[in-house]
Amino acid sequence: MQVHTLYEGSYSVDATKKFIPFDPVKDKAKDRPASLFVHVQPFLVAMEDQLILFDTGLGYSTEEGKLILHENIRKAGFSPDEVTMVLMSHLHFDHAGGMIHQVGEQVELSFPHAVYVIQRGEWESAFSNTSSSYKKEIFEFLQRNAQLHFVEGSGALNAQISYELTGAHTPFHQTFLLDEGDEKVFFGADVLPEPEELLRKFIAKYDFDGRKAMELRQSYGERAAAENWNCLFYHGKSRATGFVTLEDGQFKIQ
């Protein structure tokens, strides 16, 4: 399997849930009080007969009106039209904005030839959720135009792709594991968004169930170490991917 990090940028986000570009070279964190600072990076994985996209980023465009996600896919050596599956962990805007491409009043499906895989509970709750993290106009467009495949609970899409309903970050958040030959690639999304979250235990206020998220991180870290998973860190700043080891009760990322 070939893994490609599709880095969309670094951002600050405050209580308004707006993602504002943040350049640490010229911008100062003190000028953005009460903000989280995150990287946003979907992942493209080329399997033997599938081209998989994990989440779709914010959906921001270049000054020329081109979707940044599309440009990054092309830089990786592929066409956006080659993507066969878009595997969605959940539908918060920073993960789901790029499911469509909007420039002004013009809206297009970002991956017209792909199947969008979404937990049914996440899809249904997104329409009724009042949080600004969910953009209903995106889901309404997908409902009319996209190839949608809804899953429930945990299971497998095929012999190589399995999904696991975790909840924790949102009530219907899910993770994915790709298994091809001797390689395993794990996408933990916002249950395991950064490698540092394996190195220290904490309960995050931004999770629906922070304690469960903390326990899941520990469990996934142990499984990753035991089964040699290549872990993909959607919000990772220090590194985007890595293999996990566990020695004397301490995780390390290689």
N, C-alpha and C positions, 0 to 999 in steps of 0.2 A: 504493500500500500504506500502511496505517496501522500504525505500530509503537507498542505500549504496554508500558511497563516495569512489571512486577508485583513491586515491591519487597517482599520477605518479611522483611527485617530485617538487622541487623548482628550478627555472632557472633564469639566466640572459639572456637578448636578446638585441643586439645593432643593428646598422644600417645594418649589414650583414644578419639579420633575423635568425641567428643561435642561437639555444637554448642550453646554456651551463649550466650543473648542478651547483647549487649554494648552498653550505652548510653554513648557517650563523654562525655556530660554528667555522669553520676553515677558511672560505673564507671572504674576506673583500670587501665591496661594492666599496671602493675608488680605488681598483685595477681593476675595470671594469667600467671606465668612460663612460658616455653617454649611460647607459644601463637601461632598465626596469627590474624589478625583479618581477617574477610572479610565482604563484603556478599553476600547471596543474592537474585538477581532473575531469575526466568524472564521470558520475553517472549511477548506475544500479538501476532500479525500478522494483520490482516484483509486478505485478498486479494479479488479480484473474486468468486470463488465458493468460497473456502476460509477457514476460521478456524483458524490454525495456532498451536499452543503449543510453544515451545522449552523443553524440560525442565520439571520440575514442582516444584522446590524441596524443602524439608524435609518438607512436609506437616504443619506445625504448625497448631494451631487457636487460635481466640480463646477467651476465658474462657467465652463462650456456646456453645462447641463447634462453631463454624462454621470451615470450612477457610479459612485466610487467603488462599490462592490463589484460591478461589472468590469471596471478598469483593472481591479486587482486580480480578478479571475483571468483576464486576458494576459496580465503580466506573468501569471503562473503557467501560461502556455495553453489555456483552454478557452473555449467560447462559452458564454453564459447559456447558449442554447443547448450545450452538451450536458448540462446538469440534469440528472435523472430523478433525484430525490432531494427535497428540502426537508430536513428533519428538525422540527421545532421543539425546543425544550419547553417553552412557554411563550406567552404573547405580550409581555411588556415591550414598550416601544423600542427600547435600545436593542432588543433581540428580534423584533418583528417588523420594524419600519421598512426594511429593505425587501419585504415580500412584494411590494409594489414600487414602481418608479414614477414619481410625480414631479413634473416641472410646470409650474404655473397651474393652469387648469387641465393640462393633459396628464392622464393617468394610464399607465400600462402595467401589465403583469410582468414582474421582473424575470420570471422563469416559466414561460408559457408551455414548455415541453416537459416540465417536471411535475412530480406528484408531491404535494405538500402534506406532510404527516404531522398530525396534531392530536393531542389528547382531547377526546370529546368533551370532557368536563371543563377543560381549560377554554375551549372554544365557546361553550355555552355560557360559562360564567363571565367571559370577556365582554359579552354583549350587555350584561346587566351590571357589571362592576362600574362604580362611579369614579374610580381613581383615574387621574389624568395619565397614569402609566399605560392605559389601554386606549387605543385610537379606533373607535368603532367604524369610522369610515373606511379604514383599511380592510377590516373583516367583511364589511358589506360588499366591497369591490371583489374580494376573493370569492365570496359566496356566489357571485354572478359569473365569475370568469375563470376560476382556478380549478385544477384537478385536485380535489381534497380527499384525503384518506384519514378517517378518524379511527383512533385506537382507544381502547379502554383497558385500564389496569396495566399489567405487565405482560410482555409476550415477545414474539418475534415476527418480523416482517418477512424474513426468509432465513436460510441457513446461516447467513453471515451477519445479519443485522438484528439485534435484540434491543428492546426498550424496557425501562423500568419506571413505574409510577412511584415518585418519591414524595410528592407534596413538599412540605417544609418551606421552600421559598415562596411558592404560591400553592394553593390547595391541590392543584393538578399538574405541578411541575414534573417533567420526566427527564431521564438521562438515557444515553445510548451507548452501546458497545458494539464495535465492529470486530469480527473475528474471521480472518482470512489466512489460511496456512498457519504459520508460526507467529503471526502478528496479531496483536489486539490493540485497538484504539478506543479510548474511553472519552466520552464527552459528558462532563458533569454539569456544564452550564453554571447556573447560579447556586447550585448546591456545593460545587467545588470550583469557584470562579478564579481563584488565585492560588499559586503554590504555597504562599505564606500561610494560608488558612489551614494547611496540614501541620504546620510547625507550631501552632499555638491554639489552644482551645478557647473559644469564646462564643457567646450568644449575641447574634447581630439583631439590631432593632428593625432592620429592613427586611427580615424574613418573616413570613407568615407564622411559622413555628420555629423560633430560633434554636430551641433546645434540640428538636429533632434534626435540624440542619447540622448542628454541631456533632451529633451522634452519627449522622450519615457520613460526614467528612471523615471521621475516624474509621468507619466501616469500609468506605471506599478506598481509603489510604491503605488499609491492611490488605484488601483484595488486590489492589494495584501492585503492591509489593510482591505478593504471593504469586500472581499470575503474569507479571512483567507487562503491565499495561503501559502504553504510551498515552499519557493524560494530556488533554487539551484544555488550556486555561483561558476562558473567554475574556476575562478582565485582567489577566496577568500582566503586571508591569515589569517585573524582573526577568521573566521568561514566559513564552507562550505555550511551550510543550515540555514534557519531561517524564522520565521514568522514576518511579518511587522506590526507595529502599527503606527498610525498617530495621534498625539496629538498636538493641537495648531500650526498646520502647520509644525511640526517637525516629521521626521520619526525615529523610533526606531526598532532595530532588536532583536527579542527574540529567 
